[in-house]
Structures are given as structure tokens and as C-alpha cells.
Amino acid sequence: MSRALELAARGEFSAHPNPRVGCVIVRDGAVVGEGWHEVAGEDHAEIRALRAAGDAARGACAYVSLEPCAHHGKTPPCATALIAAGVARVVAAMQDPFPAVGGRGLEALHDAGIRAEVGLLRDEAERLNAGFVSRVAGGRPFLRLKIASSLDGATAMASGESRWITGPEARTDVQKLRARSGAVMTGIGTVLADNPSLDVRDDTLATHGLQPLRVVLDSRLRMPPSATMLTLPGATLVCCTAGHDAAGLRDAGAEVAEFGAHDGAVNVFEVLAALAEREVNDVLVEAGPRLAGYLLDKELVDELVIYQAPHIMGSNTRRMFETPAWTVLGDRLALDIIEVRKVGGDTRITARPTS
Ligand SMILES: NC(=O)c1ccc[n+]([C@@H]2O[C@H](COP(=O)([O-])OP(=O)(O)OC[C@H]3O[C@@H](n4cnc5c(N)ncnc54)[C@H](OP(=O)(O)O)[C@@H]3O)[C@@H](O)[C@H]2O)c1
């Protein structure tokens, strides 16, 4: 199953909106076939592994990192293919998180007389597909908030100057975070201050030409039609409240969508639900302290990725988060540190809210 998970991870930058899935077929203690799901619409991991195994699949055991599907999607059901190939046993790491179909694949295998089990390395499998699970089981994408800061927690000078706080290696690393996300979201404050690109520039990461959807939260539609991101490959969605003239932005190539207002700005909850509808599994937020603080305060942040540069920027700066008045220590947010790693001269801290 470890090997199946390793194979599944090969789909990190290309499988979405589908889950990352790997499959290993073992017979008499030897691997006879392997496969992973590379691109949505193409063969699933099980089909590739069965093809590699050929006749050796008969009587074999298939280890698959997600329950084989039992329904006709863009491709025929994998459970049917496993049954037809004559495998004797199927071990899945986790059940399909789709509420309507979870368990059906295992049931179909069981009904065909195949020993079907679930749960081996479940935590690892769920972590690999946190975005997919969040979308299909929870109705909203997994939200990862990336921040570049100094050692003393500054994210920009008071003037707005923030380029570049971290080194080139950290910025290359951010390309990977973007490439594994269905959408990259920011606030209009960052667009007006930095005119960012928010694209994947490395062709080895933007496999199959996939670019994350760029999402700008811009309640009053202040986004200039000359914004750089509108000239780049990939789509940009500008989210505003009702009653603003979108003609200029649309002419410049943006998709403009109206949402309700909430807390004096465009309703983020509605935006996230709309992104889930569009099959976005993972949202990477690269925003300034206003939007970052709002998302944190509303408990919408699933994971923080902080690139901390070995610099002190002093007090004439902006912080990571503008939060509403948190006044006592009891208001603070507890985090679990998932990983701390050096990236070039900077330190990358990955953390998740404890709750
Ligand atoms: N170091 C880093 O990692 C990093 C990353 C990005 C940006 N920055 C820096 O951050 C600074 C900009 O900060 P900022 O706080 O002004 O930008 P921001 O958080 O990117 O954008 C804030 C704006 O987004 C809009 N917005 C829409 N919905 C919102 C909501 N629910 N909550 C909060 N805002 C919402 C608001 O304008 P409307 O009310 O008009 O919609 C708000 O003024 C720049 O200096 C930039 O260089 C640093």
C-alpha cells in the first residue's frame, strides 16, 4: 500500500479534480502490475495496473489507495474490471468519500466473491486527497493559506512594499503549491499593491497545460482591466457583490461573478461553495493580512504554509493577519505543526489549526 500511495502521489499536479490514486497488483509475493491516475478523463489507476499485469492478475491481490469505483463516470467502473480480471483480493486504503457511492465498490467486489478490505494506511491516503475529500464530503475545497514573512512576522512594509521577502527557492516551492491547487485566491488589496501573476510558470509542473483558476475577491470591482494576470494562460474569476459594471473586465478576459455580501464584503462562504461546484479540490490563498485574517477568524483555513525569511523587518510593517479584536490569550488560535523544513535560506512551516 505504501507503494500504491507513492504512485498515487505522481498525480499530485495533474489528477485534479479527480483524486490521486495508485494501484499495485501482487501475486505470489511479487509485484506484477502498477498504475496511477494521471489525468481526469483518462484511465484510472486500477485499469493501468491490470493492463500491466495482464494474465498475472488472475488470483492476485490488488492494493489500491482509494476504493475502486462502481459507477460509470468518464470511464467504466474499476470494480467491474477487477472482477473481470479475476483478482482474488482487493485491499483499499480508504472508502470513496462520495456520500452516494461510498462502499458500493467494495460491496460489488464482495458480491462477486472477492475478499475486499478497507483501512490499510487510511490516514496517509486521506492526507494525500484532503482536497478531494473536503470537496465531495464537506461541500467546500481544502483551503491552504500561504504567507511569506520575516522572522518577526512582517509580511510587507507599511508602504505596501513586499517584494521579495523570501528567497528564490521559496518562490520556486510556491510554484508547486499552486500547481497542486485547482484555484489560487487573493484579495483586491494584493492585486492593487503587487499586480501578481498567480500562475504556474514551470512547464514541468503545469503538466497537461493545467493552470489553477485565479480568483480575486473584489467586492466593488476595483480590479483594473490592465491587471497582468488577465494576460496570462489560464482563467481569472473576479468575485464581486451586485450592481457593478463588469464590461471592461469581461472585455479584458476576466470571468466576473456576483455573490451576496457578508461582513461588508463579498461572501467568501458562497465563493468557496461555488468553487466546490466547479470541482476545485484545493484552494491556495496568497493574500494580504485583511483577507488572511478574515479567513482565519472564520475558521476557514485548513492549513497554513509560512515561509519565514531570516530577516527582521521592524515595527513599520504589516503583520500576517488583521483579525477582529482578539483581546485575551484565550482568543488565540492553537496550531499543530505538521512539518518544519529549510527551503533555501528560508524556513517553511506547515501547520494546521488544532480544532
Ligand atoms: N507576504 C505575503 O505573503 C503577502 C502576500 C500577499 C500580499 N501581501 C501584501 O499585502 C498587502 C495587501 O494587503 P491587503 O490586506 O490590503 O490585501 P488583501 O487581503 O489581499 O485584500 C484585501 C481586500 O480584499 C477584499 N475582500 C473581499 N472579500 C474580503 C473578505 N471577506 N475579507 C477581507 N477582504 C476581503 C477587500 O476589498 P473590497 O472590500 O473592496 O472587496 C479587502 O480590502 C500588500 O502590501 C501586499 O504586498 C503580502
The ligand as an SDF file (V2000), in Angstrom:
LIG
                    3D

 48 52  0  0  0  0  0  0  0  0999 V2000
    3.9340   38.4560    2.3640 N   0  0  0  0  0  0  0  0  0  0  0  0
    2.9470   37.8460    1.7740 C   0  0  0  0  0  0  0  0  0  0  0  0
    2.8260   36.6210    1.8110 O   0  0  0  0  0  0  0  0  0  0  0  0
    1.9270   38.6700    1.0420 C   0  0  0  0  0  0  0  0  0  0  0  0
    1.0260   38.0130    0.1780 C   0  0  0  0  0  0  0  0  0  0  0  0
    0.0910   38.7980   -0.4680 C   0  0  0  0  0  0  0  0  0  0  0  0
    0.0680   40.1620   -0.2520 C   0  0  0  0  0  0  0  0  0  0  0  0
    0.9570   40.7540    0.5730 N   0  0  0  0  0  0  0  0  0  0  0  0
    0.9360   42.1860    0.8190 C   0  0  0  0  0  0  0  0  0  0  0  0
   -0.3020   42.5040    1.4330 O   0  0  0  0  0  0  0  0  0  0  0  0
   -0.6110   43.8670    1.1370 C   0  0  0  0  0  0  0  0  0  0  0  0
   -2.0780   43.9550    0.7720 C   0  0  0  0  0  0  0  0  0  0  0  0
   -2.8160   43.6140    1.9080 O   0  0  0  0  0  0  0  0  0  0  0  0
   -4.3920   43.7460    1.9780 P   0  0  0  0  0  0  0  0  0  0  0  0
   -4.7710   43.2310    3.3110 O   0  0  0  0  0  0  0  0  0  0  0  0
   -4.8050   45.1040    1.5630 O   0  0  0  0  0  0  0  0  0  0  0  0
   -4.8010   42.7790    0.7870 O   0  0  0  0  0  0  0  0  0  0  0  0
   -5.7500   41.5140    0.6090 P   0  0  0  0  0  0  0  0  0  0  0  0
   -6.0440   40.8610    1.8970 O   0  0  0  0  0  0  0  0  0  0  0  0
   -5.1490   40.6940   -0.4690 O   0  0  0  0  0  0  0  0  0  0  0  0
   -7.0690   42.1790    0.0510 O   0  0  0  0  0  0  0  0  0  0  0  0
   -7.9240   42.8450    0.9210 C   0  0  0  0  0  0  0  0  0  0  0  0
   -9.1500   43.2730    0.2000 C   0  0  0  0  0  0  0  0  0  0  0  0
   -9.8530   42.1450   -0.2920 O   0  0  0  0  0  0  0  0  0  0  0  0
  -11.2180   42.4570   -0.3710 C   0  0  0  0  0  0  0  0  0  0  0  0
  -12.0170   41.4250    0.2390 N   0  0  0  0  0  0  0  0  0  0  0  0
  -13.0780   40.8120   -0.3390 C   0  0  0  0  0  0  0  0  0  0  0  0
  -13.6620   39.9720    0.4950 N   0  0  0  0  0  0  0  0  0  0  0  0
  -12.9720   40.0410    1.6410 C   0  0  0  0  0  0  0  0  0  0  0  0
  -13.1420   39.4220    2.8950 C   0  0  0  0  0  0  0  0  0  0  0  0
  -14.1280   38.5560    3.1280 N   0  0  0  0  0  0  0  0  0  0  0  0
  -12.2580   39.7140    3.8680 N   0  0  0  0  0  0  0  0  0  0  0  0
  -11.2600   40.5790    3.6630 C   0  0  0  0  0  0  0  0  0  0  0  0
  -11.0720   41.2270    2.4970 N   0  0  0  0  0  0  0  0  0  0  0  0
  -11.9250   40.9460    1.5010 C   0  0  0  0  0  0  0  0  0  0  0  0
  -11.4230   43.7520    0.3970 C   0  0  0  0  0  0  0  0  0  0  0  0
  -11.6530   44.7890   -0.5460 O   0  0  0  0  0  0  0  0  0  0  0  0
  -13.1710   45.0350   -1.0140 P   0  0  0  0  0  0  0  0  0  0  0  0
  -13.9440   45.3290    0.2350 O   0  0  0  0  0  0  0  0  0  0  0  0
  -13.0830   46.1580   -1.9580 O   0  0  0  0  0  0  0  0  0  0  0  0
  -13.6070   43.7660   -1.6310 O   0  0  0  0  0  0  0  0  0  0  0  0
  -10.0930   43.9770    1.1060 C   0  0  0  0  0  0  0  0  0  0  0  0
   -9.7570   45.3400    1.2490 O   0  0  0  0  0  0  0  0  0  0  0  0
    0.3220   44.2840    0.0350 C   0  0  0  0  0  0  0  0  0  0  0  0
    1.3030   45.1320    0.5860 O   0  0  0  0  0  0  0  0  0  0  0  0
    0.9310   43.0010   -0.4360 C   0  0  0  0  0  0  0  0  0  0  0  0
    2.2610   43.2040   -0.9040 O   0  0  0  0  0  0  0  0  0  0  0  0
    1.8900   40.0260    1.2200 C   0  0  0  0  0  0  0  0  0  0  0  0
  1  2  1  0
  2  3  2  0
  2  4  1  0
  4  5  1  0
  4 48  2  0
  5  6  2  0
  6  7  1  0
  7  8  2  0
  8  9  1  0
  8 48  1  0
  9 10  1  0
  9 46  1  0
 10 11  1  0
 11 12  1  0
 11 44  1  0
 12 13  1  0
 13 14  1  0
 14 15  2  0
 14 16  1  0
 14 17  1  0
 17 18  1  0
 18 19  2  0
 18 20  1  0
 18 21  1  0
 21 22  1  0
 22 23  1  0
 23 24  1  0
 23 42  1  0
 24 25  1  0
 25 26  1  0
 25 36  1  0
 26 27  1  0
 26 35  1  0
 27 28  2  0
 28 29  1  0
 29 30  1  0
 29 35  2  0
 30 31  1  0
 30 32  2  0
 32 33  1  0
 33 34  2  0
 34 35  1  0
 36 37  1  0
 36 42  1  0
 37 38  1  0
 38 39  2  0
 38 40  1  0
 38 41  1  0
 42 43  1  0
 44 45  1  0
 44 46  1  0
 46 47  1  0
M  CHG  2   8   1  16  -1
M  END
$$$$
